[in-house]
Amino acid sequence: MSINLLETVQQNLGYPPLQKIDPNTQQMVEDANTPAEHKFSQAALPAILMSLYKYVMTDAGADEFLRGDGATNYLGSIFPDNKKEAIETISAYAKQSGDDPVAKLNAIVTETIKVVKANLQADAVAKDIKDFFSNQRNNILLYLPAALNMGELLNDSTIDDNTNKMEGPISSLMHSIGSAFSKPAMEEEFKKA
């Protein structure tokens, strides 16, 4: 079953629809009808999903994701060295004041876990969760604002690369080729080689 994880989490939490980031300007196109809450969801949803993607690409992260429950402190896990900076970056982009962004970010993580686990087999293993998130990566990047500098926060410069936000037949082909070569491997597979 193929789902759009970003859209499903957005709808389940009642956030407004997200807007794709223009690959040329690296900004979302806003109009007068864009609600204030939209900036938070535009920043938080793709940032958290991309951070979870990076987290589950490690065997330890994938195992924790599969075994973890709602009580797990995922913000500390997905931002081990810069949790405060990540929260401040998302809050500043969204111009949040007075609200508790940590509670909202934790709600996004919790809902994402629920949606992903509902779309995996009961006997899913680390490779299954890695494959699931790998298939979602390009869609998440289409909505991730460059102003957040998530690539720097997650130590992955490819995240902020504007070519990830391009669409069309050639771009889609290139994304497919890139995905085929970047399928996650298990650490045990490296030990066998």
C-alpha positions in Angstrom: 0.0 0.0 0.0 1.5 3.3 -1.0 0.6 6.4 1.0 1.7 10.0 1.2 3.0 10.1 4.7 3.3 13.9 4.9 -0.2 14.5 3.6 -1.7 11.8 5.9 -0.1 13.2 9.0 -1.0 16.7 8.0 -4.7 15.7 7.5 -4.8 13.6 10.7 -3.6 16.5 12.8 -5.9 19.0 11.1 -3.2 21.2 9.7 -3.8 23.2 6.5 -2.5 21.7 3.3 1.2 22.3 2.7 2.6 24.2 -0.2 5.5 22.9 -2.3 8.7 24.9 -2.1 9.6 26.7 -5.3 13.0 25.1 -6.4 14.1 28.4 -7.9 13.5 30.7 -4.9 13.6 28.0 -2.2 10.5 29.6 -0.6 6.9 28.7 -0.4 4.5 30.8 -2.4 2.2 32.6 0.1 -1.0 34.5 -0.6 -3.2 36.7 1.5 -5.3 33.6 2.5 -2.4 31.7 3.9 -3.3 31.1 7.6 -0.8 31.9 10.3 -0.8 28.3 11.5 0.3 27.3 8.0 3.9 28.5 8.6 4.2 26.2 11.6 2.9 23.2 9.8 5.0 24.1 6.7 8.1 24.1 8.8 7.4 21.4 11.4 5.8 18.6 9.4 8.6 18.2 6.7 11.3 19.0 9.3 10.2 16.3 11.7 9.5 13.7 8.9 13.0 14.4 7.4 14.6 14.1 10.8 12.8 10.8 11.4 14.0 9.6 8.0 17.6 10.3 9.0 17.0 8.6 12.3 15.6 5.4 11.0 18.4 5.0 8.4 20.6 3.8 11.2 19.9 0.3 12.5 19.6 1.5 16.1 17.1 4.2 15.0 15.0 1.8 12.9 14.9 -0.7 15.8 13.9 2.0 18.3 11.2 3.3 16.0 9.8 -0.2 15.6 9.9 -1.0 19.4 9.3 2.5 20.7 6.1 3.8 22.1 4.5 7.2 22.6 6.6 7.7 25.7 9.9 7.6 23.8 11.6 11.1 23.7 12.0 11.2 19.9 12.9 14.9 19.7 16.0 14.1 21.8 16.7 11.1 19.6 16.3 12.7 16.2 18.2 15.8 17.2 20.7 14.3 19.6 23.2 17.3 19.6 20.9 20.2 18.7 17.4 19.6 19.9 17.1 23.2 21.3 18.4 24.7 18.1 16.0 22.7 15.9 13.0 23.7 18.0 14.1 27.4 17.9 14.7 27.2 14.2 11.2 25.8 13.5 9.6 28.3 16.0 11.4 31.3 14.5 10.4 30.3 10.9 6.8 29.9 12.1 6.9 33.1 14.2 5.4 31.1 17.1 5.0 32.9 20.4 3.2 31.7 23.5 2.5 28.3 22.1 4.5 25.3 23.2 6.2 24.1 20.1 7.6 21.0 21.8 4.2 19.6 22.5 3.2 20.2 18.8 6.4 18.7 17.5 5.9 15.6 19.8 2.3 15.3 18.5 3.7 15.2 14.9 6.2 12.5 15.9 3.5 10.5 17.7 1.1 10.7 14.8 3.8 9.8 12.3 4.8 6.7 14.3 1.1 5.7 14.4 0.6 6.1 10.6 3.8 4.3 9.7 3.2 1.4 12.0 -0.3 1.1 10.6 1.1 0.8 7.1 3.8 -1.8 7.9 3.3 -5.5 8.4 3.1 -6.7 12.0 6.4 -8.5 11.7 8.2 -5.6 10.1 12.0 -5.4 10.6 14.5 -2.5 10.4 14.9 -2.9 6.6 11.1 -2.4 6.1 11.1 0.8 8.0 14.1 2.1 6.1 12.5 1.2 2.8 9.2 2.9 3.9 11.0 6.2 4.7 13.2 6.0 1.7 10.1 5.9 -0.5 8.8 9.0 1.3 12.0 11.1 1.2 11.6 12.9 -2.1 8.0 13.8 -1.4 9.0 15.3 2.0 11.8 17.3 0.5 9.3 19.0 -1.9 7.7 20.8 1.1 10.8 21.5 3.3 11.6 25.2 3.5 15.3 25.9 2.8 15.3 28.6 5.4 15.2 25.9 8.1 18.7 24.7 7.1 17.7 21.1 8.1 20.6 19.8 6.1 23.0 21.6 8.5 21.1 20.5 11.6 21.0 16.8 10.4 24.6 16.8 8.9 23.3 16.0 5.4 23.9 18.7 2.8 21.7 16.9 0.2 18.6 17.8 2.2 18.9 21.5 1.3 19.9 20.9 -2.3 17.3 22.6 -4.5 17.4 19.9 -7.1 15.4 17.7 -4.6 12.5 20.2 -4.9 12.3 19.9 -8.7 9.5 18.0 -10.4 8.9 16.8 -13.9 9.7 13.8 -16.0 13.5 14.3 -16.0 13.6 15.2 -12.4 11.4 12.2 -11.5 13.7 9.9 -13.5 16.8 11.3 -11.7 15.1 10.9 -8.3 14.2 7.3 -9.1 17.8 6.5 -10.2 19.1 8.2 -7.0 16.6 6.2 -4.9 17.6 2.9 -6.5 21.3 3.6 -5.6 20.6 4.8 -2.1 18.4 1.9 -0.9 19.3 1.4 2.8 21.5 -1.5 3.7 21.6 -3.2 7.0 24.8 -3.0 9.0 24.9 -6.8 9.0 25.1 -6.8 5.2 28.3 -4.8 5.4 29.8 -7.2 7.9 29.2 -10.1 5.5 31.0 -8.4 2.6 
